[in-house]
Amino acid sequence: MDRRMRFWDVALIVMVCMSVTVTKSNGARPLNNQLQEGTGVKWAFLVAGSRGYGNYRHQADVCHAYQVLKSGGLKDENIIVMMYDDIADSIENPIPGAIINQPDGPDVFQGVPLDYTGLDANINNFYAVLRGYKSGLIGGSGKVLNSKPEDTVFIYIASHGNKGIIGLPDDNLIYADQFLERLKINYKKMVIYIESCNAGSMFEGLLRDDLNIYATTSSNSDENSHAFYCPGGIMPPPPTYTVCLGDLYSISWLEFSDFYDRANKTLHDQYDVTWFRTLFTGEEYMSHVMPYGNMTMNEDLLETYLGRAKPARANDNYHFNRTTTHEHSNKRFNTTTRLVSQQDAHLLYLNLKVIYIESCNAGSMFEGLLRDDLNIYATTSSNSDENSHAFYCPGGIMPPPPYYNVCLGDLYSISWLEFSDFYDRANKTLHDQYDVTWFRTLFTGEEYMSHVMPYGNMTMNEDLLETYLGRAKPARANDNYHFNRTTTHEHSNKRFNTTTRLVSQQDAHLLYLNLKLEKAPDDSMDKSKAQIELDDEISHRKHDDQSVYLIWKLLFGEDTPSTMMANLRSVGQPLVDDWDCLRMLKNTYEHHCGVLSHYGLKYMQAFANMCNDGISKKQMIAAASQACHVKNDVP
């Protein structure tokens, strides 16, 4: 028997209205670097770096992070929260006093320690908390990161940002070089998560891999991150909300932490699911979650930093949220539906080693039938009581070219197939694949979709994928995932297109202002005020675009604007070598042309290119004075 025949003895994939499929195995790996439980104190510093109801999502993300840590057993005395706290009691909040981070989700604001709020949520206190300098605080609760050499530290920041910067509520900026310099504190290990546009630029070429610091970011150095649970988008909030409830990277790692047993999942397990969900949720490829620093730490258990908590789902068989109800499928297809349920599947049970089945009610093929003492491991696209779903459908999420009138795939199937394309199967287990497939299949769509189910011999889920699917060079070049880098972007001074499924962080505020205008009563004072706010925002964006463009032409000539926003440095290099120059050019611009909007901060790339080309303060003053001879006073 040749090798190909022997290969088919252990793995079979059948596509009819069904797919035989492989998935999950809990990417269990040697956990050599883990801290023993109880050897130190777990500290956390949570920061929402914006203010205003339109930025609801950042404070919601941070409040949810607090609930994750609190459920894990961290004490309030060791969790420090910095947020402006103007959301819960805003007159625009449909549920006064409460904040939610997912549609119809729980109140995540309850119990959050409001350590540094309002004017106390400033850059001085940020660095004082980070360095453990109580004497440097002005206002606030007085809590700082008083960690010891045996302790762990978790830092999470959700905010607006751009090349080499993250914003704070007082409109000051955290610069990458200064942030990393101030991480020289007492700790055994540190984990940092950052949600912002261009977040990778906070670490790329800067964070060494020989420190006990591991970081992930919502985006690489050259792309936006994306808001989620937005009006008009995928899984929108209740109609009374005019804002996005969360951010895609943040809700991905937070919901993973809610759903899984942190005592059995590693940072790497969480990263894989967050990476896949953040990239593949939406009309097109979204942002790339990036890892930096000490990669050996990604084998540490989540509980090392986030604490241990009983997962939201009951057990590893994931038989939850089961329902016996379903929608009759003899109705005509509704083309507004994002995901399409499969119909009339004829199932087949095959006694093979690894089996994947794509069909409606696929779990019924194995439930109560497949013994766990055989060398058979199976996963299914749905449990016994629910439909599975087609994907890449006309009128849906990521539709096919317009000349196709059919769906190109099924959600469960494309999830495990694309995982197999993107990852090195010699280093990924069935369980790794299962985790990503389970999360993507459940959370892609207007509402919770189907539950990918495992059956049979669960010890097999630690087998490498190559055992059944063979070894292949993965589609992405390496584990740093620095691909799909682009210097192009769409100008966002256009009015927001409400048909967009996912909203970039830059455009989330436009979405809020548009909906605020739409919901205000005609001919009312609120309507007039909302129109002024929207017009001012668009005017400010246009001013930023025109001013920086003109300064660039004055400095480099008429034929050079195409390079203005290009990242001209190699992957792995920091944004600039001279960070003082970057701060100087930004400050000089703002002195002559007015404060940059959150949107306008994207021009940090242009300022970085000026620094790297040797532009001096004198040259910048001359160009900015000419371009902005009347100082901009827009809000």
Disulfide bonds with the S-S distance in Angstrom:
Cys230-Cys244 2.12
Cys393-Cys407 2.10
Cys581-Cys611 2.19
Cys593-Cys628 2.05
